[in-house]
């Protein structure tokens, strides 16, 4: 089985430095120099497609542009790239969401994937008019996905749950193919929903031992329901020709961070209701001098960014080895990003992916893509 790699669309803006955001962190907390225009996001999407990424994750929240609209407008700028659209159930009718997904599939040629984000911060949810507590939000997510999946099967749905109700709901046209559901979460409530509904369970980048525990947990819960989800991991990446060059880049990003900003962000994130966010914070404890938490796994991103806060840092060979290490645990999909996202996509794809291909772990989605210069007359001719 070939590993699957997704990239990331920074719909909050991009920079040559770390850009904060997510889980209560103000958008662009460390400053952006590249606005999230369709032109720039289109550059990233087209490059990701060319380089061999299968899809691209687009985030959700008040700190970024809307994921549905952004990806719908970007779909026409690419040919094969899938869009892993993050969205929050409960803010949209399940019938409308099912219909939107079906429409997206028809107009994009079946390139929609859905990252279901229940929402870990009550204060942010209240800004959208959602006043349920965390456990109730997960219960509602389960009801939401039951309705949506029934509609995608072409059923007429009457559902009367604790949080959601629909009557005589039916889609005129079901999506083809049905989008895969990507879902993450580290709390007991999240595990129950993931076990029942996730096609791909996503974890943030923790050390391998912790990831192995989460995989075993979800695998057992899913097996009890007769299901076998796939597993993915969300990481940033800094891959260079040498380890020294990669760590120099990580240190450059770290040196640019204002200590007062780091303190402010960490104080805000410490109040997060998200179990996954608390696990991210525990990896570094806000300390700049204890950031390599496993060989080539760096927690520096989490100093100013909520959500996924770790990066693979090292030579191309070392990053490939860490990917193999996670794959050995059961991880088959990698959702990656880096600052700036355009350049880092090239660093990873041109440096790491060929090593994985040589080891039989990855193939380009477009087949055998070779150096086109070989087909140009006289391109290699000596003078």
C-alpha positions as CSV (number, residue, x, y, z in Angstrom):
1,X,0.0,0.0,0.0
2,X,1.4,3.4,-1.0
3,X,1.5,6.0,1.7
4,X,-0.7,9.0,1.1
5,X,0.6,12.6,1.6
6,X,-1.5,15.7,1.9
7,X,-0.3,19.3,2.0
8,X,-2.0,22.3,3.6
9,X,-3.7,25.5,2.4
10,X,-2.9,28.4,4.7
11,X,-6.2,30.3,4.4
12,X,-5.1,32.7,7.2
13,X,-2.0,33.9,5.3
14,X,1.6,32.7,5.0
15,X,5.1,33.8,5.9
16,X,8.8,32.9,6.1
17,X,8.2,32.8,9.9
18,X,5.8,30.8,12.0
19,X,2.2,32.1,11.7
20,X,0.0,31.7,14.8
21,X,-3.6,30.8,14.8
22,X,-6.2,28.2,15.9
23,X,-7.6,27.2,19.2
24,X,-8.0,30.7,20.5
25,X,-4.8,32.1,19.1
26,X,-5.4,35.3,17.1
27,X,-5.0,34.9,13.4
28,X,-1.6,36.0,12.2
29,X,-0.3,36.4,15.7
30,X,3.3,36.4,14.5
31,X,2.6,38.4,11.3
32,X,1.9,37.3,7.8
33,X,3.6,38.6,4.6
34,X,1.6,36.6,2.1
35,X,-2.1,37.3,2.1
36,X,-4.4,34.3,1.5
37,X,-5.4,35.3,-1.9
38,X,-6.8,32.8,-4.4
39,X,-3.7,33.5,-6.6
40,X,-1.3,32.5,-3.8
41,X,-3.4,29.5,-2.6
42,X,-3.7,28.4,-6.2
43,X,0.1,28.4,-6.5
44,X,0.3,26.1,-3.5
45,X,-2.5,23.8,-4.8
46,X,-1.0,23.5,-8.2
47,X,2.4,22.8,-6.8
48,X,1.1,20.3,-4.4
49,X,-0.6,18.5,-7.2
50,X,2.4,18.5,-9.4
51,X,4.7,17.3,-6.6
52,X,2.6,14.2,-5.8
53,X,0.5,15.2,-2.8
54,X,-2.9,13.5,-2.9
55,X,-4.9,16.3,-1.2
56,X,-4.7,19.5,0.8
57,X,-6.2,20.3,4.2
58,X,-8.0,23.5,4.6
59,X,-8.7,24.7,8.2
60,X,-11.8,26.0,9.8
61,X,-12.5,28.7,12.4
62,X,-12.8,32.4,12.9
63,X,-9.1,32.9,12.3
64,X,-9.1,31.9,8.6
65,X,-11.2,32.1,5.5
66,X,-14.1,29.7,5.1
67,X,-12.9,26.3,4.0
68,X,-16.0,25.3,1.8
69,X,-15.9,28.5,-0.2
70,X,-12.2,28.7,-0.6
71,X,-11.8,25.2,-1.8
72,X,-14.8,25.4,-4.2
73,X,-13.1,28.4,-5.8
74,X,-9.7,26.6,-6.0
75,X,-11.0,23.4,-7.4
76,X,-11.0,24.8,-10.9
77,X,-7.3,25.7,-10.6
78,X,-6.3,22.1,-10.2
79,X,-6.9,18.9,-12.0
80,X,-6.4,16.0,-9.6
81,X,-5.8,17.4,-6.1
82,X,-8.4,16.5,-3.5
83,X,-9.5,19.0,-0.9
84,X,-9.7,17.9,2.7
85,X,-12.2,20.5,3.9
86,X,-12.5,21.0,7.7
87,X,-16.0,21.9,8.8
88,X,-17.9,22.0,12.1
89,X,-21.1,20.0,12.4
90,X,-23.8,21.7,14.4
91,X,-23.3,25.0,12.6
92,X,-24.9,23.7,9.5
93,X,-28.0,21.5,8.9
94,X,-26.9,17.9,8.3
95,X,-29.2,17.8,5.3
96,X,-27.7,20.9,3.8
97,X,-24.1,19.7,4.6
98,X,-24.9,16.4,2.8
99,X,-26.2,18.3,-0.2
100,X,-23.2,20.6,-0.3
101,X,-20.9,17.6,-0.2
102,X,-22.8,16.0,-3.1
103,X,-22.7,19.2,-5.1
104,X,-18.9,19.6,-4.4
105,X,-18.3,16.0,-5.7
106,X,-20.2,16.6,-8.9
107,X,-18.5,19.9,-9.8
108,X,-15.0,18.9,-8.7
109,X,-15.0,15.4,-10.2
110,X,-15.1,13.6,-6.8
111,X,-12.3,15.5,-5.1
112,X,-13.9,16.2,-1.7
113,X,-12.7,14.8,1.6
114,X,-14.2,15.9,4.9
115,X,-12.3,16.7,8.1
116,X,-15.0,16.8,10.8
117,X,-14.0,19.2,13.6
118,X,-16.4,19.1,16.5
119,X,-14.9,22.2,18.1
120,X,-12.8,22.2,21.3
121,X,-13.3,25.8,22.5
122,X,-16.7,26.8,23.9
123,X,-16.0,30.5,23.7
124,X,-15.4,30.2,19.9
125,X,-18.4,28.0,19.4
126,X,-20.6,30.6,21.2
127,X,-19.4,33.2,18.8
128,X,-21.1,31.1,16.1
129,X,-24.3,30.7,18.2
130,X,-23.5,27.2,19.6
131,X,-23.9,27.0,23.3
132,X,-23.5,23.2,23.9
133,X,-20.7,22.0,26.2
134,X,-17.9,19.8,24.8
135,X,-19.4,16.4,25.5
136,X,-22.8,17.5,24.1
137,X,-21.0,18.7,21.0
138,X,-19.5,15.3,20.4
139,X,-22.9,13.6,20.9
140,X,-24.4,16.0,18.4
141,X,-21.5,15.2,15.9
142,X,-22.5,11.5,16.2
143,X,-26.1,12.3,15.4
144,X,-25.0,14.6,12.6
145,X,-22.9,12.0,10.9
146,X,-25.6,9.3,11.2
147,X,-28.0,11.5,9.3
148,X,-25.4,12.5,6.7
149,X,-24.3,9.0,6.0
150,X,-27.9,7.8,5.7
151,X,-28.6,10.6,3.2
152,X,-25.5,9.7,1.2
153,X,-26.8,6.1,1.0
154,X,-29.9,7.5,-0.7
155,X,-32.2,6.8,2.2
156,X,-35.1,9.0,3.2
157,X,-34.3,10.0,6.8
158,X,-36.6,10.7,9.8
159,X,-34.4,11.2,12.8
160,X,-35.3,12.5,16.2
161,X,-32.2,12.7,18.4
162,X,-31.2,14.6,21.5
163,X,-29.7,17.4,19.6
164,X,-30.9,17.1,15.9
165,X,-34.1,16.4,14.2
166,X,-35.0,16.0,10.5
167,X,-38.1,14.7,8.8
168,X,-38.6,13.2,5.3
169,X,-35.0,14.3,4.4
170,X,-33.7,12.9,1.1
171,X,-31.1,14.0,-1.5
172,X,-32.0,14.4,-5.1
173,X,-28.6,13.1,-6.0
174,X,-26.1,11.3,-3.8
175,X,-22.4,12.0,-3.9
176,X,-20.3,9.8,-6.1
177,X,-17.9,8.9,-4.6
178,X,-19.0,9.3,-1.0
179,X,-16.4,11.5,0.6
180,X,-14.1,9.9,3.2
181,X,-14.6,11.2,6.8
182,X,-11.4,12.3,8.6
183,X,-11.8,12.7,12.3
184,X,-9.6,13.4,15.3
185,X,-9.9,13.8,19.0
186,X,-8.3,12.5,22.2
187,X,-11.1,12.6,24.7
188,X,-13.3,9.6,25.5
189,X,-16.3,11.3,23.8
190,X,-14.2,11.8,20.6
191,X,-13.1,8.2,20.6
192,X,-16.7,7.0,20.5
193,X,-17.5,9.1,17.5
194,X,-14.3,8.2,15.7
195,X,-14.9,4.5,16.2
196,X,-18.4,4.7,14.7
197,X,-17.8,7.2,11.8
198,X,-14.2,7.9,10.9
199,X,-12.8,6.5,7.7
200,X,-9.5,8.0,8.7
201,X,-8.6,8.7,12.3
202,X,-6.2,11.7,12.5
203,X,-3.9,12.4,15.4
204,X,-1.6,15.3,15.9
205,X,2.1,14.6,15.9
206,X,3.0,13.1,19.2
207,X,6.0,10.8,19.9
208,X,5.6,7.3,18.4
209,X,4.8,5.6,21.7
210,X,1.9,8.0,22.4
211,X,0.7,7.6,18.8
212,X,0.8,3.8,19.1
213,X,-1.4,4.0,22.2
214,X,-4.0,6.2,20.4
215,X,-4.0,3.8,17.4
216,X,-4.6,0.8,19.7
217,X,-7.4,2.7,21.5
218,X,-9.3,3.6,18.4
219,X,-8.7,0.3,16.7
220,X,-10.2,-1.5,19.6
221,X,-13.2,0.8,19.8
222,X,-13.8,0.5,16.1
223,X,-13.4,-3.3,16.1
224,X,-16.1,-3.6,18.7
225,X,-18.3,-2.0,16.0
226,X,-17.1,-4.2,13.2
227,X,-15.1,-1.3,11.6
228,X,-11.5,-0.9,10.5
229,X,-10.5,2.8,10.0
230,X,-7.3,3.9,8.5
231,X,-4.9,6.2,10.5
232,X,-3.3,9.5,9.7
233,X,-1.1,12.0,11.4
234,X,-0.9,15.8,11.2
235,X,2.6,17.3,11.2
236,X,4.7,20.3,10.1
237,X,7.9,19.5,8.4
238,X,11.4,21.1,7.9
239,X,13.5,18.8,5.6
240,X,16.8,19.9,4.2
241,X,19.8,18.3,2.5
242,X,21.6,18.1,5.8
243,X,20.4,17.8,9.4
244,X,22.4,20.9,10.3
245,X,20.6,23.0,7.7
246,X,17.2,21.8,8.9
247,X,17.9,22.6,12.5
248,X,19.4,26.0,11.5
249,X,16.0,26.7,9.9
250,X,14.1,25.6,13.0
251,X,16.3,27.8,15.1
252,X,15.8,30.7,12.8
253,X,12.0,30.4,13.2
254,X,12.4,30.0,17.0
255,X,14.7,33.0,17.3
256,X,12.2,35.2,15.6
257,X,9.5,34.6,18.3
258,X,8.9,37.4,20.8
259,X,9.0,35.8,24.3
260,X,6.1,38.0,25.3
261,X,4.0,36.6,22.5
262,X,4.9,33.0,23.4
263,X,3.9,33.6,27.0
264,X,0.6,35.2,25.9
265,X,-0.2,32.3,23.5
266,X,0.7,29.6,26.0
267,X,-1.5,31.3,28.7
268,X,-4.4,31.3,26.3
269,X,-3.9,27.7,25.2
270,X,-3.6,26.5,28.7
271,X,-7.3,27.3,29.1
272,X,-8.3,25.1,26.2
273,X,-11.0,22.5,26.7
274,X,-9.4,20.3,24.0
275,X,-7.7,17.1,25.3
276,X,-5.5,17.0,22.2
277,X,-4.5,20.6,22.8
278,X,-3.5,19.9,26.4
279,X,-1.4,16.9,25.1
280,X,0.3,19.3,22.7
281,X,1.2,21.7,25.5
282,X,2.5,19.0,27.7
283,X,5.1,18.1,25.1
284,X,7.1,21.3,25.7
285,X,5.6,23.1,28.7
286,X,6.4,26.4,27.1
287,X,10.1,25.9,27.4
288,X,12.3,26.8,24.4
289,X,15.2,24.6,25.5
290,X,13.3,21.3,25.5
291,X,11.7,21.2,22.1
292,X,13.1,18.0,20.5
293,X,10.8,15.6,22.2
294,X,11.8,12.6,20.1
295,X,14.5,12.2,17.5
296,X,13.7,14.7,14.7
297,X,10.3,15.6,16.3
298,X,10.3,19.3,17.3
299,X,7.6,21.0,19.4
300,X,8.5,24.6,18.6
301,X,5.5,25.3,16.3
302,X,3.2,24.8,19.3
303,X,4.8,27.8,21.1
304,X,2.7,30.2,19.0
305,X,0.1,28.0,17.3
306,X,-2.9,26.0,18.5
307,X,-3.7,22.6,17.1
308,X,-0.9,20.6,15.5
309,X,2.3,21.9,17.1
310,X,5.1,19.6,16.1
311,X,7.3,19.3,13.1
312,X,9.6,16.7,11.6
313,X,13.0,18.3,11.4
314,X,16.1,16.8,9.9
315,X,17.8,15.7,6.7
316,X,15.7,14.2,4.0
317,X,17.0,10.8,5.0
318,X,16.1,11.4,8.7
319,X,12.6,12.7,7.9
320,X,12.0,9.6,5.7
321,X,13.1,7.4,8.6
322,X,10.6,9.0,11.0
323,X,7.8,8.6,8.5
324,X,8.7,4.9,8.2
325,X,8.7,4.8,12.0
326,X,5.1,6.2,12.2
327,X,4.0,3.9,9.3
328,X,5.2,0.9,11.2
329,X,2.7,1.8,13.9
330,X,-0.2,1.8,11.4
331,X,-0.1,5.4,10.0
332,X,-0.8,5.4,6.3
333,X,-1.7,9.1,5.7
334,X,0.4,12.1,6.5
335,X,-1.1,15.7,6.5
336,X,1.9,18.0,6.3
337,X,2.7,21.7,6.2
338,X,5.6,24.1,6.6
339,X,6.4,27.8,6.5
340,X,6.2,29.1,3.9
341,X,3.9,26.5,2.4
342,X,5.0,27.0,-1.2
343,X,8.7,26.5,-0.7
344,X,8.4,23.8,2.0
345,X,6.2,21.7,-0.3
346,X,9.1,21.6,-2.7
347,X,11.7,20.8,0.0
348,X,9.8,17.8,1.2
349,X,8.5,16.5,-2.2
350,X,11.9,16.8,-4.0
351,X,14.0,15.6,-1.0
352,X,11.9,13.0,1.0
353,X,9.4,11.5,-1.4
354,X,12.1,10.1,-3.8
355,X,13.6,8.2,-0.8
356,X,10.2,6.8,0.1
357,X,9.6,5.8,-3.5
358,X,12.9,4.0,-3.6
359,X,11.9,2.0,-0.5
360,X,8.6,1.0,-2.1
361,X,6.5,3.1,0.3
362,X,5.2,5.7,-2.1
363,X,4.2,6.2,-5.7
364,X,3.2,9.4,-7.4
365,X,-0.6,9.6,-7.8
366,X,0.0,10.4,-11.5
367,X,2.1,7.3,-12.0
368,X,5.8,7.2,-13.0
369,X,6.7,10.9,-13.2
370,X,10.3,11.2,-14.5
371,X,12.6,14.0,-15.4
372,X,11.0,15.7,-18.5
373,X,14.4,17.0,-19.5
374,X,15.3,13.5,-20.8
375,X,12.7,14.0,-23.5
376,X,14.0,17.4,-24.7
377,X,16.2,17.1,-27.8
378,X,19.8,18.0,-27.0
379,X,19.0,18.7,-23.3
380,X,21.9,16.5,-22.2
381,X,24.1,16.9,-25.2
382,X,27.7,17.9,-24.5
383,X,29.3,20.8,-26.3
